[in-house]
Amino acid sequence: MFVVDALQFATLFHPCGRAVDTPGHLVALADGGAESRREALRHLRGEVLHQGTPLTATPPAAVAVAALIGDPRLAGAANADLRAGLLSFLAAVAEAGRSYTDAELDDLAVSAGFEVDAALATVLESSGDYAEVYAGVPLANALFRRAVLGCREVVPVLLAAAAAALSDPASSVRAAAAHAVGACCVGARPTPRW
C-alpha cells in the first residue's frame, strides 16, 4: 500500500498555497483511474514544481514519486506514458536543485537569530496564507533556499528510481529514465579509482 504523510504536506507549499492537496494527488498516481492519474501528473508539473521553480512541497513529493516508479500498479504498456511523465518530473526536480549556484543560495541565507521554523509557524497559525508566507523577505528567501537544497538532497533517491527504470520494457520510459539519470548526474563528482 502506498502511503503519503498528509501531515507533512500541511506545512509545505506550492504556488496555490499549502500543499494539502498534494497527498491526494500522489495517492491517485498509485490507486486512481486514468483521469485521476493525468490530473495528478498535471499537479506535479504545474504546482509542485511550478515552471521549474521548486517550493517546499517539491522534495518530499519527488521522493514519493520515486517510490512509485517501480510500483506494480504502474506496470504495463497502458501506464508507460505515466511512468515516462513521472520520470520527466524527477529529472526536472534534479535540474531545479542545481538551477542556482551555491553563492546565490548563500545570498538567501537568513541572518543569525532569525528562526525560520518559528516564523513559519507564526504565519501558519495566524492565517496560513501563501501570500503572507512569501510577503516577508527573510522567510520567503529561507523557504526557497530550503526547497532548492531539498531538491539537491533527494537526488540519490531520484537517481536510484531512474536507474531502475532503464530496463523498463517501454522505450519511452527507458528514454525518460536515461534523461532523469543524466539530470541527476550532471555535476556529480566521479569517485576516484586508485
Secondary structure, 3 states (H helix, E strand, C coil): CCCCCHHHHCCCEECCEECCCHHHHHHHHHHCCHHHHHHHHHHHHHHHEECCEECCCHHHHHHHHHHHCCCHHHCCHHHHHHHHHHHHHHHHHHHHHCCCCHHHHHHCCCCCCCCHHHHHHHHHHHCCCHHHHCCCHHHHHHHHHHHHHHHHHCHHHHHHHHHHHHHCCCHHHHHHHHHHHHHHHCCCCCCCCC
